[in-house]
């Protein structure tokens, strides 16, 4: 699991979004975000400086970019 700020999290997404490398994203009940990649690897992120609503908004943005997102309200 990787702990990071919201800013670090969004910056780390940039290379993955350009390459269609993300298979899906899951926002878990414990507010951790799980990325599943096309090569079978998964990464879990704990965003430490925001609340679920802010994390939900980031996940909705990913969904708007065509990425399958689970657990978003």
Buried (B, 14 or more C-beta within 10 A) or exposed (E): EEEBEBEBBEEBBEEBBEEEEBBBBBBEEEBBBBBBBEEEEEBBBBBEEBEBEEBBEBBBBBBEEEBEBEBBE
